[in-house]
Amino acid sequence: MPKIEFPAKFGNRMFQVWRFEVGHSVLLLRSTLTKEQPTRIDIMFRAVGEMRLRKRLDELTVDLITGDDPRFQDVAIEQGKFLFAVSARDFPHGYVVAGSMFTAEDDLHYDDPSVLGNKELEGHLLRQGYFQP
């Protein structure tokens, strides 16, 4: 699986906050397939400690913040976690504090389970990436 190159830009797609699992602190953002976009993209953050997002994110970009950034001066970053800046059209200052990030592009349908972490669905995987220390 290739490492994600930051900033990760997801072009002319609309993402939604698809799921948050409290027990494992897993956040899933999803861009579903459409007539214009015949694939689905999932972005998964694991070990989430804090986040600021909108439910809809158009033209999404995710960047790994490694130094001081005045936009996020009040964000607490626990040891072993990282600050991911999440920006979208009309929403420039979102973020997720998490331990890792994974992406997957697949050919599955709207509400099918994510291929991320699901070996039974790996045959549908078209592209993937990760950031994990």
C-alpha positions in Angstrom: 0.0 0.0 0.0 1.6 3.3 -1.0 2.0 6.2 1.4 -0.3 9.2 1.0 1.4 12.3 -0.4 0.3 15.5 1.3 -1.6 17.6 0.5 -4.0 14.9 -0.7 -6.5 16.5 -3.1 -9.7 14.8 -4.1 -10.7 17.1 -6.9 -14.3 17.7 -7.9 -15.9 15.3 -5.6 -18.4 15.6 -2.7 -17.6 13.8 0.6 -19.8 13.2 3.5 -19.2 12.3 7.1 -20.3 8.7 6.7 -19.7 7.1 10.0 -18.0 7.6 13.4 -17.4 4.5 15.6 -17.1 5.7 19.1 -15.6 2.5 20.6 -12.6 2.4 18.2 -12.6 6.2 17.4 -12.8 5.6 13.7 -14.0 8.3 11.3 -15.1 7.5 7.7 -15.6 10.1 5.1 -17.1 8.9 1.8 -17.6 10.1 -1.7 -20.1 7.9 -3.3 -20.3 7.0 -7.0 -22.3 9.2 -9.3 -23.0 9.4 -13.1 -19.9 11.7 -13.3 -17.8 9.7 -10.8 -18.0 5.9 -11.4 -16.0 5.1 -8.3 -16.3 5.5 -4.6 -13.6 7.0 -2.3 -13.3 6.3 1.4 -11.1 8.2 3.8 -10.6 6.6 7.2 -9.0 8.2 10.2 -8.2 5.8 13.1 -7.7 6.7 16.8 -9.5 10.0 16.4 -9.1 12.4 19.4 -10.7 15.5 18.1 -12.3 16.9 14.9 -14.0 19.8 13.3 -15.9 19.0 10.1 -19.0 19.8 8.2 -21.3 16.9 7.2 -20.7 17.8 3.5 -17.2 18.6 2.1 -16.9 19.6 -1.6 -13.5 19.6 -3.3 -11.7 18.1 -0.3 -8.1 18.5 0.5 -6.3 16.8 3.5 -2.9 18.0 4.6 -0.6 16.8 7.4 0.4 19.7 9.6 3.9 19.1 11.0 4.7 22.5 12.4 3.0 25.5 14.1 0.0 26.7 12.2 -2.0 29.7 13.5 -5.3 28.2 12.2 -5.0 25.4 14.7 -3.3 27.0 17.7 -6.1 25.9 20.1 -6.1 22.3 19.0 -4.7 19.8 21.5 -2.6 17.0 19.9 -2.1 14.0 22.1 1.2 12.1 21.9 1.1 9.6 19.1 -1.5 11.5 17.1 -1.2 13.9 14.2 -3.1 17.0 13.0 -4.7 16.7 9.6 -6.0 19.9 8.1 -9.3 19.2 6.3 -10.3 21.9 3.9 -13.1 22.1 1.3 -14.8 24.7 -0.8 -16.4 27.2 1.6 -14.8 25.4 4.6 -11.1 26.2 4.9 -10.3 25.4 8.5 -11.5 21.9 9.4 -9.3 19.3 11.0 -9.0 15.8 12.4 -6.5 14.8 15.1 -5.9 11.1 14.6 -3.3 8.3 14.8 -3.5 7.3 11.2 -5.2 7.9 7.8 -6.1 5.5 5.1 -7.7 6.0 1.6 -9.3 3.6 -0.8 -11.0 4.0 -4.2 -13.2 1.1 -5.2 -16.1 0.1 -7.5 -18.6 -0.8 -4.8 -22.1 0.7 -4.4 -23.4 3.5 -2.3 -23.9 1.8 1.1 -21.6 -1.2 0.8 -19.1 -1.7 3.6 -15.7 -0.1 3.2 -12.9 -2.1 1.6 -10.5 -0.6 4.2 -9.8 -3.4 6.6 -12.1 -5.8 4.8 -10.2 -8.6 3.1 -13.4 -10.1 1.5 -13.8 -6.9 -0.6 -10.2 -6.4 -1.7 -11.1 -7.5 -5.2 -13.0 -4.3 -5.6 -10.1 -2.1 -4.6 -8.7 0.2 -7.4 -6.3 2.4 -5.4 -5.3 2.9 -1.8 -2.9 4.9 0.4 -2.0 5.3 4.0 -0.3 7.5 6.6 0.8 5.7 9.7 4.0 6.3 11.7 
